[in-house]
Structures are given as C-alpha cells and as structure tokens.
Amino acid sequence: MREQIARVVSQFDQAGEFRRALTTLLELYTNHAYRAGQEVPSRPLLPSYHLPPLVIRQLEIELIAATRRDPVSALSITDLLWQSEYLEQRALAALMLGQVHLSQAEGVLERLQLWAVPEANRETLELILTRGTVRLRREGPDALIDLVREWFSVPRAAVQSIGLRALLPLIRDENFHNLPPVFDLLSPLLRKPAPTLFNDLQEALQALTERSPSETAFFIRQVAGGGTNPDLARLCRRVLPLFPPSQQDSLRAALRPRPTSEDTP
C-alpha cells in the first residue's frame, strides 16, 4: 500500500496525472461490500469509496508532506479533487488546502470563497471550513477574519451563515487567543439577530463561552444594552447554563427589559 501511495505522490507536480493515479488507487481499495446500517439516518451525502482507515491515514500523511514541499502544485491538485463527486477526494482537497504555505495565502482564500457557497451541502461546508482553514487559523488568522467580514457584509443570511460556520473552528482552536476581533464581528449580527441565524449564532456564543466565559459575559452585557431586544435576550438565555453561577445572575439582569420613559408614571 505504501509503495502504491508513493507512486501516486511521485506525480504530484502533474495535477492531471496525479488525479488519475489517485482515483485508480481509491477505486482499488474501495469497499464494494459496504452497506449502510439501518440506524444511519437518510440524508443527502456525497458518494463514498468507504476506504479502510489505514489507507486514508497513510494518504493524508503523504499528501500533507507533499503539500508542504510543493504548495503551488498542491493548489492545482485541490482544484481537480474538489470537482470530484466523491467525499474522499473532496476531503483530501480540503486537507491539502489547509496545509498550503501562507506564501500562497491569496490562492487559499480564493478557493475558500469559491468552494464555501450556500449551494454546498452541510457536509461539504464542514470539510472546507474546518480542514481547509488549518494553516490560516494558526498562522494568518487576520486574513481569515477579513474573509469572514466579507461574508458578513453580504445581505444574505445563507452567506452570513457560512461566515459563522467559519468562525467556529477558529474560536475552538486552542492556539488562537485573540477573541476581541471575533466579538467585534459578531456584534452587529447579535444586536438584531435574524431568526434564520439563531442556531449558528448560538453555536458561536457557546464556543466563545467555553473558551472564555468572562470575556463572553462582558460582551453579552455590552451587546444587550438595556435588554430592549427580545430576540437577542432569547438567544443569549440559551447559553446562560454554560456560565458559572456567579455570572448567570448578572447576565439575566442585563437581558431583562428595562422600563422606558413611556412606562414611567
């Protein structure tokens, strides 16, 4: 198996030949006898080769090393692999994109914009926004934040949702510590939360609370203002149980509607 993979990787600088050799290898190891269990819910999935984990792992190791050696060729290969209808080829494309040296950051960002679109299914989005942003998150988080800002600037909830999904791996990355820019990005969306973004916003708040409850509590109190937005209050109450008891009372008070001048006798 390792020799077969090595022969595939030897064609790394020839994108078309590489993809043909890789496809042949994947078809060789595909599990034709695989049958999904009855317990698996029916949902739209990309077709899969159902490869043995050992094959996938060895491929990933070799492709990560090759991508780091030759990021320009890697970008050309990712374009071809992303066109595949098979889950494994797209997963490998996302993996490679996430390992491309940031000297090619412009190419990485361009592909993130092209691939992460509302028309993509959830499975595909998760691949590109988690695997495809690894090096950006660790070495160029400002560029990733700028990309999220672009997604947020589009007045379409489906596009803003992509930005929120892209923030999650960044927030959860233990090597990333600069949370204030993330709070700044989220503030406009939270002040007037769109119902279609509730779940994504809730996940973002949950991830932030798990990373830094004190900073997140301060942020919620700032955004809540006088508790005048019932949608914001309802959204924030969903994450209250994640905070230490000592902070929950102050947050409830911040989210409680305050009397207006019209209410005062």
C-alpha positions in Angstrom: 0.0 0.0 0.0 2.7 2.5 0.9 4.5 1.8 -2.3 1.3 2.4 -4.3 0.7 5.7 -2.5 4.3 6.7 -3.1 3.9 6.1 -6.8 0.8 8.3 -6.8 2.6 11.1 -4.9 5.6 10.9 -7.3 3.3 12.6 -9.9 2.5 15.5 -7.6 3.8 18.1 -10.0 1.5 16.8 -12.7 -2.0 17.5 -11.5 -3.9 15.6 -14.1 -1.8 12.5 -13.9 -1.8 12.7 -10.1 -5.6 12.8 -10.0 -5.9 9.8 -12.4 -3.4 7.8 -10.4 -5.2 8.7 -7.1 -8.6 7.8 -8.5 -7.3 4.4 -9.6 -5.8 3.8 -6.1 -9.1 4.8 -4.4 -11.1 2.5 -6.6 -8.7 -0.3 -5.9 -9.2 -0.1 -2.2 -12.9 0.8 -2.2 -15.2 -1.5 -0.1 -17.8 -2.7 -2.6 -19.4 -4.8 0.0 -20.2 -1.8 2.3 -23.9 -1.4 3.2 -25.1 1.5 5.4 -26.7 0.3 8.6 -30.3 0.7 9.3 -29.5 3.1 12.1 -27.9 5.6 9.8 -30.5 8.4 9.1 -31.2 9.1 5.5 -29.7 12.4 4.4 -28.1 13.7 1.2 -24.5 12.5 1.3 -21.7 12.6 -1.2 -20.9 9.1 -2.6 -18.0 7.5 -0.8 -15.4 4.8 -1.6 -15.7 3.6 2.1 -11.9 3.1 2.3 -10.1 1.3 5.1 -9.0 3.9 7.7 -5.4 2.8 7.3 -5.4 3.7 3.6 -6.9 7.1 4.3 -4.4 7.9 7.1 -1.4 7.0 5.0 -2.7 9.0 2.1 -3.2 12.0 4.4 0.3 11.7 5.8 1.9 11.6 2.4 -0.2 14.4 0.9 0.4 16.7 3.9 4.2 16.2 3.4 3.9 16.8 -0.4 1.8 19.9 0.0 4.3 21.4 2.4 7.1 20.7 -0.1 5.2 22.0 -3.2 2.3 24.3 -2.3 1.9 25.6 -5.9 1.3 22.1 -7.3 -0.9 21.3 -4.3 -3.3 24.2 -5.2 -3.6 22.9 -8.8 -4.4 19.4 -7.4 -7.0 20.7 -5.0 -8.9 22.3 -7.9 -9.2 18.9 -9.6 -10.1 17.0 -6.5 -12.7 19.4 -5.4 -14.5 18.8 -8.7 -15.0 15.2 -7.7 -18.4 13.9 -6.6 -16.7 11.6 -4.1 -16.4 12.5 -0.4 -12.8 11.3 0.0 -11.4 13.3 -2.9 -13.1 16.5 -1.6 -11.8 15.7 1.9 -8.3 15.3 0.6 -8.6 18.6 -1.3 -9.7 20.4 1.8 -6.9 18.8 3.8 -4.3 19.9 1.3 -5.7 23.4 1.1 -5.4 23.7 4.9 -1.7 22.8 4.7 -0.7 25.2 1.9 2.1 27.6 2.9 0.8 31.1 3.5 3.1 32.4 0.8 0.1 31.2 -1.3 -2.5 32.7 1.0 -4.2 34.5 -1.8 -4.8 31.2 -3.6 -6.1 29.6 -0.4 -8.5 32.5 0.3 -9.7 32.4 -3.3 -10.6 28.8 -3.1 -12.4 29.2 0.2 -14.6 31.8 -1.4 -15.3 29.6 -4.4 -16.0 26.4 -2.5 -17.8 27.7 0.6 -21.1 28.7 -1.0 -24.7 28.4 0.1 -25.4 25.8 -2.6 -22.9 23.4 -1.0 -24.4 20.8 1.4 -23.6 20.9 5.1 -21.1 18.1 4.8 -19.1 19.8 2.1 -19.1 23.1 4.0 -17.8 21.4 7.2 -14.9 19.9 5.2 -13.7 23.2 3.7 -14.3 25.4 6.7 -12.5 23.0 9.2 -9.9 21.2 7.2 -9.3 23.9 4.6 -8.5 26.7 7.1 -6.0 25.0 9.4 -2.9 26.9 8.5 -4.8 30.2 8.1 -6.2 29.8 11.7 -2.7 29.2 13.1 -0.5 31.5 11.0 -2.8 34.0 9.4 -6.0 34.4 11.5 -6.3 38.1 10.5 -6.8 37.1 6.8 -9.4 34.5 7.9 -11.2 37.1 10.0 -11.2 39.5 7.0 -12.8 36.8 4.9 -15.5 36.2 7.5 -16.1 40.0 7.5 -16.7 39.8 3.7 -19.2 37.0 4.2 -21.0 39.0 6.9 -21.1 42.1 4.6 -23.3 40.2 2.1 -27.0 40.9 2.9 -28.0 37.2 2.6 -28.5 35.1 5.7 -27.2 32.0 3.8 -23.8 33.7 3.2 -23.6 35.1 6.7 -24.2 31.6 8.0 -21.1 30.5 6.1 -19.1 33.2 8.0 -20.5 32.0 11.3 -19.6 28.4 10.5 -16.0 29.5 9.5 -15.6 31.2 12.9 -16.3 28.1 14.9 -13.0 26.2 14.1 -11.1 29.5 14.8 -12.8 30.0 18.2 -12.2 26.4 19.2 -8.6 26.4 18.1 -6.6 26.4 21.3 -3.7 28.2 19.6 -6.0 31.2 18.8 -6.3 33.7 21.7 -7.3 37.0 20.1 -11.0 36.9 20.7 -11.8 40.7 20.6 -11.9 40.8 16.8 -14.4 37.9 16.9 -16.6 39.7 19.3 -16.4 42.8 17.1 -17.5 40.7 14.1 -20.4 39.2 15.9 -21.8 42.3 17.5 -23.9 43.6 14.5 -25.4 40.2 13.9 -26.3 39.8 17.6 -27.8 43.2 18.1 -30.5 42.3 15.6 -30.3 38.5 15.2 -32.0 37.1 12.2 -34.2 34.1 13.1 -32.6 32.0 10.3 -29.2 32.6 12.0 -30.3 31.7 15.5 -28.7 28.2 15.6 -25.4 29.4 14.1 -25.2 32.4 16.5 -26.0 30.1 19.4 -23.1 27.8 18.4 -20.8 30.7 18.2 -21.8 32.0 21.6 -21.4 28.5 23.1 -17.9 28.1 21.6 -16.9 31.6 23.0 -18.3 30.8 26.4 -16.3 27.5 26.5 -13.2 29.4 25.6 -13.6 32.4 27.8 -16.7 32.8 29.9 -15.6 36.1 31.5 -14.9 37.8 28.1 -18.1 36.4 26.6 -20.2 37.5 29.6 -18.8 41.1 29.3 -19.5 41.0 25.6 -23.2 39.9 26.1 -23.7 42.7 28.7 -22.4 45.2 26.2 -24.5 44.0 23.3 -27.6 43.6 25.4 -27.6 47.3 26.2 -30.8 47.7 28.2 -32.3 44.4 27.3 -34.5 46.1 24.7 -34.3 43.4 22.1 -36.3 40.3 23.0 -34.8 38.2 20.2 -31.3 38.9 21.5 -32.4 38.1 25.1 -34.0 34.8 24.0 -30.8 33.8 22.1 -28.5 34.7 25.0 -30.6 32.9 27.5 -30.0 29.7 25.6 -26.3 29.8 26.6 -26.7 31.0 30.2 -26.3 27.5 31.7 -22.8 27.4 30.3 -21.7 30.3 32.5 -20.5 29.9 36.1 -23.4 30.5 38.5 -21.8 33.7 39.8 -22.1 35.3 36.3 -25.6 34.0 35.4 -27.5 36.4 37.7 -25.7 39.5 36.3 -26.4 38.3 32.7 -30.1 37.7 33.5 -30.2 41.3 34.8 -28.6 42.6 31.7 -31.0 40.8 29.5 -34.1 41.9 31.4 -36.1 44.6 29.7 -35.8 48.0 31.5 -38.7 50.4 31.8 -38.8 53.1 29.1 -39.9 56.7 29.7 -43.3 55.8 28.4 -43.7 53.1 31.1 -42.8 55.6 33.9 -45.8 57.3 35.5 
